[in-house]
Amino acid sequence: MIRLFIFDFDGTLADTHEAIVNCVEATFDVFAHARPPWKSVIEAIGAGLAIPDVMRHLHGPSLDIEAAARWTACYRSLYDTTGLPQTRLFPGVGATLERLRAEGAHTAVVSNKGVSSVEQALSHYGIRDAIDLVVGDRPGMPRKPDPAAYQRFIEPRFAGIAPAQTVVVGDTHADIGFARAIGAQACWARYGYGDHRRCEQLAPDHIVDQFEALKAFIA
């Protein structure tokens, strides 16, 4: 029986595609740099990159680490003020989370997005109380698929729950790799933004085409 569900945020709990693209383009505008091709932005999102890596990937090697940090701060400011109204939960997220909790399951979110943005969004949609723990991007924290977020925050919090009783639900290969790294089951949210070919090659343990399908784990 699954006792712990670890969710990605973008492309898994929430449809943030439009908001991310618009805020990336707006960041390039702020720094008076030509916008990257739309397709390149989509591919970067689908690769599961954190925003500093997205900026460096789209801008090019001349954007050093310090500059990427400034661009990321700009992006996050834009996202917090203009991005949230452009996002929405995927159908059935609220009701499914309530069902999982009612059946005694625990829940966590691990995102490469900044933790304040995730917290703000979860509260905005009224589902923060349905999540036991939120782990987001922070200085010095390796990003998924590195297992650091699990080892530092999740494992101590849920010490009585074994990896075999845990499922990671996410839409990119980074999420599937994260599940493999911690010894949990991997559930690919195929409805999200991940590169289908890369995700399929990793042979996830489960595939869902809608969030509500997760109810089968506790049926």
N, C-alpha and C positions, 0 to 999 in steps of 0.2 A: 504493500500500500504506500502511496506517495504521501509523505507528511510535510514536505517543504517544496514550495513552488518558487523558483527564482526567475523573475521576469526581466527581460530587457524593456526599455521604455519606447524609444522611437521605432515605429514600424511593428510594434508588438502590442503594447497597451494603447498607444495613441497614433493617429494618423497625423504626422508632423511634416510630411513631405513638402507641402507648399510653403510652410513657414520656414523650414530650413533653407530651401532654395532661395526664397525671397530675401532672407536675412544675410545669406552668403553674398548675394549680388549687391545688397545694400552696403555691406562692409567694403566691398571693392570700390563702390562709389565714394564712400567716405574718405578712403585713402587715394582717391583720384587715380585708380588703376583700372585698366580695361577689364570688363567682366569676362570671366572664363566662359567657354561654350557651355550651353545648358546641358548638353549630354555629359560633359566632363563633371559637372556638379552632381548629376544623378548617379554617375558611376562611383564617385567618391562617397556618396551617402550609402550606396549599396555595398560598398566595401567594408562598412562598419568602422570607418576611421573616426577618431576623436577630432574635434574641431581644430585644434592646433595643427594636426596632421593634414586635415582637409585644406586648411589655408596654405600650408607649405606645398602640398601636392598641386593645388590649382594655380598658385602664384609662380612657383618655380624655386630653384635653389637659392636665389638671391634674397629670399625672405628668411632671415636667420631666426634662431630660437627666440631671441628677445623681441624681435619684430612680430613674430607669430603670436607671442603672448599678448601684444598690444592689439593685434587684429582679433584675437579670440575674445579679449575683453570687450571690444567694440561689438562684435557679433552677439555676445551674450547680453549686452545692454539692449541692443536692438530686439533680440528675441524676447527678453523679459517684458518689453514695452509694446512691441507690435506683433510678435510671433504667436503669443498665446491665443489671441482671438482667431487666428487662422488654423488652429488645431482642433481636433475632436477625438474623443475616444472611439475606438472601433466598436461596432455593434456588439452588445452583450457583455461588455467588460464589467460594468458595475454589478449586474446581477450574478455573473459567474463568480466574481470575487466574493460576493456575499455567500454564495452557495459553498464555495471552497472553505471559507472560514466557518460556516455553520457546521460543516462536517469535520471540523477539528484540524484542518490543514493550516500550516503557517505560510506566510508569504513574505517575499523580499523583492526589491528591485535593485538590479545592478546595471548601471548605465555609464557609458562613456561621456554622457552629457554632464554638465556641472550640477552638483547636488542641489544647489539653491533653485535652479530652473526646474529640476524634477519635482522637488518638494512643492514649489509654487503651482506647478501644473496639477499634481495629484490633489492638492487642496482645492484648486479651482474647479475641478470636476467632481469634488465631493467623495473621493475614494481614498484619501490619505489614511483614514481610520481602518481601511481594509488591508493596509500594508504594514507589516510588523517592523520592517527595517528598510531604509533607503541608503544605498551606497552609490555615490557618484564620483565624477572625476575630481581629483584634488592633487596638489603638488606632491610629487614623489610617489604617487600611486601608479604602478604599472596597470595598463589597461587590458581589458579582455583581448585575447584569450588567456592572458596570464592569470594564474589562480590566486594572486595576491588578495583580491577583494574578498574572496571566500575565506582564505586562511586568516586574514586579519580581523574581519568583521563578522562574517556569517557563521563560520564554524564555532567561534566562542559563544555567540549569541544562542545558537541552536545546538549545543553540545550533545544533546541526547538523540539527535537525528543523524543517521548515517548517510553518506553519499548515495548509497543504493536506494534510500528512501526519498531521494531528492530528484527533481526534474528541473532542468533549465529550459525556459521557453524564450526563444528569440528568433529573429528573422534573418540574421546574417551568419556567415561562416565563423565569425568571431565568437558568437554565442554558442555554436555547436562545439567549437574548439575549447571554449571555457568549460562546458559540460564535461568534455573528455578529460580536461586537465584536473578536474576535481573528483572524477569518478562517478559523476551523476548521469542520469539519463538525459539525452538530448532530444528536445522537441522543437522541430523547425516550424516557425510560423510562416508558412509559404505565402500567406496573403500580404506579407510586408515588403520590404525594399531590397532584401538580399539578392545577390547574384544566384539565380537558380542553379546554374551549372556547378558552381563551386560548392553550394550547399548540398546538392545531390551527391556529389563526389565524396562527401564526408559521411554519407550513409547515416543520417540521424536515426535515432531509435523510433521516433514518432514524427508524424507530419500532420499539421492541422491547417485547414483552409478557412477556419473561422474561430474566433476566440472561444466561443461557447462550447466547442468540441472538447475543451479541457475538462468539462464536467464528467467525461467518461473515466477520468482518472480516479474519481471517488464514487462512481456509480456502484 
